[in-house]
Every structure is written in structure tokens, then in C-alpha cells.
């Protein structure tokens, strides 16, 4: 099992990390959307790095307070059931 880590500096970084973790688990965008009870297009927008006011504010808060945001996942994680 390989542990992956990504530094999150932009909405695109968040989207890419989510996409990589989803694919590692063998989930399609539709699978993930169904689990979250959102549309597949919502997952697509997140993975493409579409920025929202909330995400922009989180990054601004992190920058102003010196917080570093990271995402970590394991390649061997099984899909949730």
C-alpha cells in the first residue's frame, strides 16, 4: 500500500487530489456522486477545480493564518460499502 500526499494550494489541487483518491478506490464519478447524494456533474466540477466562494475563502484563511492544507490517501484503500 502506497501513501499519497498532495499539498493543496488551489481549488485545482483539491480537485486533482479528490480525483486521484477516487480513482485509486476504483470509483467512478457516478459512484461517488451516488454515495454523496449529489449529481455526477457536481463531482466533475469539483474535480476540474471549479472554485467557489467558500473554497476561495478557505484558501485565503489558510494563507492569512499560515495553515498548510494537505490531502493524504492510501493507494490500497478499498471502496466504501
Residue frames relative to the residue before (quaternion, step in Angstrom):
aa qw qx qy qz dx dy dz
X 1.0000 0.0000 0.0000 0.0000 0.00 0.00 0.00
X 0.1969 -0.7829 0.5847 0.0801 3.57 -0.82 1.07
X 0.2889 -0.7489 0.5741 0.1614 3.56 -0.90 0.96
X 0.1607 -0.7913 0.5876 0.0525 3.56 -0.80 1.07
X 0.0407 -0.7800 0.6244 0.0094 3.54 -1.10 0.76
X 0.0422 -0.7840 0.6193 0.0095 3.54 -1.05 0.81
X 0.3493 -0.6990 0.5780 0.2352 3.56 -0.99 0.82
X 0.2486 -0.7872 0.5545 0.1053 3.54 -0.83 1.04
X 0.0209 0.8215 -0.5656 0.0690 3.55 -0.42 1.27
X 0.7871 0.1662 -0.0675 0.5902 3.57 1.22 -0.50
X 0.6519 -0.4822 0.3843 0.4414 3.59 -1.24 0.21
X 0.6104 0.5588 -0.3483 0.4403 3.59 1.08 -0.64
X 0.6198 0.5341 -0.3345 0.4676 3.57 1.08 -0.72
X 0.6329 0.5243 -0.3211 0.4705 3.57 1.02 -0.84
X 0.6728 0.5127 -0.2932 0.4456 3.55 0.86 -0.98
X 0.6698 0.4968 -0.2996 0.4635 3.56 0.92 -0.90
X 0.6442 0.5139 -0.3267 0.4628 3.60 0.95 -0.82
X 0.6543 0.5003 -0.3145 0.4720 3.58 0.95 -0.85
X 0.6475 0.5212 -0.3185 0.4557 3.57 0.95 -0.87
X 0.6789 0.4907 -0.2980 0.4577 3.59 0.85 -0.93
X 0.6613 0.4934 -0.3103 0.4721 3.59 0.94 -0.84
X 0.6308 0.5309 -0.3313 0.4587 3.60 1.00 -0.81
X 0.6905 0.4807 -0.2791 0.4628 3.56 0.85 -0.99
X 0.5978 0.5659 -0.3482 0.4484 3.58 1.08 -0.72
X 0.7105 0.4402 -0.2403 0.4936 3.56 1.07 -0.78
X 0.4898 -0.6942 0.4099 0.3318 3.58 1.28 0.04
X 0.4749 0.6691 -0.4386 0.3666 3.55 1.17 0.54
X 0.3597 -0.6816 0.5851 0.2526 3.55 -1.13 0.64
X 0.6566 -0.4663 0.3862 0.4497 3.55 -1.26 0.15
X 0.6389 0.5344 -0.3203 0.4513 3.58 1.02 -0.79
X 0.6211 0.5384 -0.3344 0.4610 3.59 1.03 -0.81
X 0.6885 0.4793 -0.2772 0.4684 3.55 0.85 -1.02
X 0.6336 0.5358 -0.3256 0.4532 3.58 0.98 -0.83
X 0.6507 0.5142 -0.3129 0.4629 3.56 0.97 -0.86
X 0.6394 0.5269 -0.3205 0.4591 3.60 0.97 -0.84
X 0.7494 0.3985 -0.2007 0.4892 3.57 1.01 -0.87
X 0.3483 -0.7550 0.4722 0.2927 3.55 1.35 -0.20
X 0.5086 0.5582 -0.4669 0.4602 3.53 0.88 1.11
X 0.6122 -0.5534 0.4022 0.3965 3.57 -1.26 0.16
X 0.6088 -0.5393 0.4317 0.3901 3.55 -1.25 0.45
X 0.6310 0.5389 -0.3414 0.4414 3.59 1.04 -0.71
X 0.5938 0.5480 -0.3706 0.4580 3.62 1.12 -0.54
X 0.6408 0.5004 -0.3201 0.4863 3.59 0.99 -0.81
X 0.6365 0.5355 -0.3240 0.4506 3.58 0.95 -0.85
X 0.6580 0.5090 -0.3079 0.4617 3.60 0.94 -0.87
X 0.6456 0.5107 -0.3197 0.4692 3.58 0.96 -0.86
X 0.6977 0.4781 -0.2762 0.4564 3.58 0.84 -0.98
X 0.6655 0.4891 -0.3139 0.4684 3.59 1.10 -0.55
X 0.5514 -0.6556 0.3695 0.3599 3.58 1.30 0.01
X 0.2730 0.7660 -0.5365 0.2257 3.56 1.18 0.43
X 0.3176 -0.7693 0.5321 0.1554 3.52 -0.77 1.09
X 0.1327 -0.7504 0.6403 0.0963 3.53 -1.19 0.64
X 0.6670 -0.4882 0.3652 0.4282 3.56 -1.23 0.35
X 0.6584 0.5167 -0.3183 0.4453 3.60 0.97 -0.80
X 0.6687 0.4873 -0.3025 0.4732 3.56 0.91 -0.86
X 0.6337 0.5196 -0.3353 0.4648 3.60 0.97 -0.78
X 0.6664 0.4971 -0.3050 0.4646 3.58 0.97 -0.80
X 0.6128 0.5368 -0.3518 0.4611 3.59 1.03 -0.71
X 0.6736 0.4796 -0.3014 0.4748 3.59 0.91 -0.87
X 0.6397 0.5095 -0.3276 0.4732 3.59 1.01 -0.73
X 0.6369 0.5151 -0.3221 0.4746 3.61 0.97 -0.82
X 0.6504 0.5085 -0.3185 0.4659 3.57 0.92 -0.88
X 0.6580 0.5122 -0.3141 0.4539 3.59 0.90 -0.91
X 0.7117 0.4766 -0.2638 0.4435 3.58 0.83 -0.99
X 0.7415 0.3855 -0.2212 0.5026 3.58 1.13 -0.58
X 0.5179 -0.6746 0.3974 0.3445 3.58 1.28 0.00
X 0.4286 0.6940 -0.4691 0.3385 3.58 1.22 0.37
X 0.2199 -0.7448 0.6165 0.1296 3.55 -1.05 0.84
X 0.2258 -0.7821 0.5711 0.1055 3.57 -0.78 1.07
X 0.0042 0.7917 -0.6092 0.0460 3.55 -0.93 0.99
X 0.2048 -0.7281 0.6360 0.1531 3.52 -1.29 0.45
X 0.0422 -0.7895 0.6123 -0.0040 3.57 -1.01 0.86
X 0.1096 0.7722 -0.6198 0.0869 3.56 -1.01 0.88
X 0.4009 -0.7021 0.5414 0.2306 3.54 -1.27 0.45
X 0.5229 -0.6512 0.4597 0.3020 3.55 -0.96 0.89
X 0.7234 0.4642 -0.2472 0.4473 3.58 1.05 -0.68
X 0.3909 0.7323 -0.4864 0.2728 3.60 1.22 0.10
X 0.3666 -0.7290 0.5392 0.2083 3.55 -0.95 0.91
X 0.5961 -0.5449 0.4349 0.3983 3.59 -1.17 0.43
X 0.4898 -0.6423 0.4922 0.3244 3.53 -1.11 0.67
X 0.2496 -0.7758 0.5581 0.1558 3.55 -1.15 0.53
